[in-house]
Amino acid sequence: MSAKDTLRCNKTALQDLFSTDHGFILDKVQEKKLITSREYKNLKSINKEDVGGHVREMVDKIMDKGETTCRDFLELLETDQGIKETYPDLKNIPLTNSCCCKRVQQSSDDQSPDCKTPKMDEQYKLDSDPVGLCVIINNENFTDCSDKPKRRHGTNEDAESLAKVFTLLRFRVLMLKDLTQDQMDRALKCFASLSNPPEQLQQFSVKEWSDTGFTDLQQPPKHGDAFICCVLSHGAKGQVCGIDWKRLDIKQITRTFKATNTSALTDKPKVFLIQACQGSNVQRGVLPKDVEADDALTSILEEDDDALTSIPEMADVLLAISTVEDYKARRNRRNGSWFIQSVCRQLENSCPSGEDVVTILHRVNKEVGEIEGDANEPGARKQMPEVRSTLRRKLVLSPR
């Protein structure tokens, strides 16, 4: 069993145990550098009525960081003498080779949700090598405009992080730099069809990621079993900007890759990661409050379409945008954007344990949503990414 599964299975027991002295275990986790100083301060100050809430948030934070951090946490629990003395009942919790999830044969109705793994026919098949193309449109230098910044500082760090993580996940990574709105539209149409690729793509100076960075394109690109498109730019509501400040609809980007009878990407997953503001509003933070949801009756209209075998045009699309409509997206001038850096970090941490991309992006939502933009004014500047999906199966990306 993975370290993450072990924590998940023993989460309730650990919560009860550590609630006897939640401050001690939190200090130990911070001392071991399993959480950052900012996360430590946030966990110390979260508004919970019971200490169990503090412990639950801490364990969730560690699990969100992926398999390596979970393994380090379990090692801390097993080796630290102070923890053993403070929590003597820890020895009664099976943290080594835990078998708390039943492995015996059982029906799917009886199986624990934490033990379920997707059947092969419930996953997209990713057998090609490389898995597919990852295309990055990196708009850094914009035409001069009196009321807008000319350069998007930090975008190259985002592009490099994306290149590294998707190379790790067995994609061939290509980058197109500083495109106008018309060039973005035409370039994406070229990748959607990939007919006569050398002649079509020459005009966009496509670069390819290698061990030494982005270099000239060596071989004509071809599609595999999945496609990734990352757009790093300025934007407005439902749109991204070319370097000429003209706007391209995000809907137009995704529709360019819709399923057709001739498309090489029909019945294959297409993932779009959009790092761009979606408005000028600054999102504010509020303190959480536990509220019981009112019971509601929901009526569902169902139609019997068992004989349907064709694929909807807009199927198999996953769109993740750095922020919800009408709001700004945050970007650090030196380290890159909140959203893209979180995406890369979560993919690298969670893909090795077999988690699907939608689940990972929900974790990105959680991580980005917890960031405080101004340490001197908590809640002043926040950001909430958005995930939209028409995927029909689980998308599981595996590293080399």
Secondary structure, 3 states (H helix, E strand, C coil): CCHHHHHHHCHHHHHHHHHHHHHHHHHHHHHCCCCCHHHHHHHHHCCCCCHHHHHHHHHHHHHHCCHHHHHHHHHHHHHCHHHHHHCHHHHHCCCCCCCCCCCCCCCCCCCCHHHCCCCHHHECCCCCCCCEEEEEEECCECCCECCECCECCCHHHHHHHHHHHHHHCCEEEEEEECCCHHHHHHHHHHHHHCCCHHHHHHCCCCEEEECCEEEECCCCCCCCCEEEEEEECCEECCEEECCCCCEEEHHHHHHCCCCCCCCCCCCCCEEEEEECCCCCECECCCCCCCCCCCCCCCCCCCCCCCCCCCCCCCCCEEEEECCCCCECCCEECCCEEHHHHHHHHHHHHHHHHCCCHHHHHHHHHHHHHHCCCCCCCCCCCECCCEEEECCCCECCCCCC
